[in-house]
Amino acid sequence: MEETYRVQVGQRGVVTLPKKLREHYRIHEGDQLTLIDLGGVFILSSRRTEIDHLADQIQKKLIERGETLEDMLQALQEARQAYGS
C-alpha cells in the first residue's frame, strides 16, 4: 500500500490518520504508535520497535527487584556527584 496522504495538524497537535489506513492496519482509538524523527522526516509505525520491547523488559526486571523511579533518580544523582558533574 504505497500512497501519499496529506494530513493536517489540529488543536494540541492532533493528527487524524485517514480511515483507509486505520482500517487496513487495524489501528484503533487508544492504540500506541511509534514516531521516529529522522531530521524532519517522520516515520509513524503501528509496530512496536525493538527499543519498546527492550524498555518493557528493563521495566519488568526493575519492578521484580523492587526498584522505583525515585531509587533510580537518586542513584543517578549520586553517580553524577561522584564524577563531579
C-alpha positions in Angstrom: 0.0 0.0 0.0 2.2 2.8 -1.3 0.2 6.0 -1.3 0.8 9.5 -0.2 -1.6 11.2 2.2 -1.9 14.8 3.4 -2.9 15.3 7.0 -3.5 18.4 9.0 -2.3 19.1 12.5 -5.2 20.2 14.6 -5.6 21.5 18.1 -3.0 20.3 20.6 -1.0 18.6 17.8 -3.7 16.1 17.0 -3.2 14.4 13.6 -6.0 12.2 12.2 -4.9 9.2 10.2 -7.1 8.5 7.1 -9.8 5.9 7.7 -8.5 3.8 4.8 -5.1 3.4 6.6 -6.7 2.8 10.1 -8.8 0.1 8.7 -6.1 -1.5 6.6 -3.6 -1.7 9.5 -6.3 -2.3 12.2 -5.4 0.8 14.1 -8.0 1.7 16.8 -8.6 4.5 19.2 -6.1 4.2 22.1 -3.5 2.2 20.2 0.0 3.4 20.6 2.2 4.2 17.6 5.9 4.8 17.4 7.1 8.1 15.9 10.7 8.3 14.7 12.1 11.7 13.7 14.8 11.4 11.0 15.8 15.1 10.9 12.4 16.4 10.0 11.2 13.3 8.1 8.7 11.4 10.3 8.1 7.7 10.3 5.0 6.6 12.1 4.7 2.9 12.8 2.0 0.8 14.3 4.5 -1.9 15.0 6.5 -1.9 18.3 10.2 -1.2 17.9 12.9 -3.3 19.4 13.6 -0.3 21.7 10.0 -0.5 23.0 10.4 -4.2 23.6 13.7 -3.7 25.5 12.3 -0.9 27.6 9.4 -3.2 28.6 11.9 -5.9 29.6 14.0 -3.5 31.6 10.9 -2.1 33.4 9.8 -5.6 34.3 13.2 -6.6 35.7 13.3 -3.3 37.8 9.8 -3.9 39.2 10.7 -7.5 40.0 13.7 -6.2 42.0 11.5 -3.7 43.8 13.3 -0.7 42.1 11.3 2.6 41.8 11.9 5.6 39.7 12.9 7.5 42.8 15.6 4.9 43.5 17.0 5.2 40.0 17.0 9.0 40.1 18.8 9.0 43.5 21.4 6.6 42.1 21.9 8.8 39.1 22.3 11.9 41.2 24.9 10.1 43.4 26.8 8.9 40.4 26.9 12.4 38.9 28.2 13.8 42.3 30.8 11.0 42.4 32.1 12.1 39.0 31.8 15.8 39.7 29.2 16.5 37.0 
